[in-house]
Amino acid sequence: MRQFTTGNLNKQVGDVTDAAAREPVVLTKHRKPRFVLMSYEHYERMRTGGDPRQAHHVSEMSEEHRGLFLVEIDRLARGQGYDDEP
């Protein structure tokens, strides 16, 4: 989860809200987490329990999905990922 300071919110509102549109972001004040900013759609999914995502153990995945998963984990470990996507 990305983090911004409350000062960033004032100075970079576009960057902060763009990040919050993709995933919830933490807003910190005096280096302590104070708020979470997220899209209204994400909030509604949380509020209503309508989030269809589920967590699975890698041992439950098919070979095909396990291979794709491991490639993406490796990509994230190299520092590539969310911020480099359009």
Secondary structure by P-SEA (a helix, b strand, c coil): cccccaaaaaccaaaaaaaaaabbbbbbcccccccccccaaaaaaaaaccccbbbbccccccaaaaaaaaaaaaaaaacccccccc
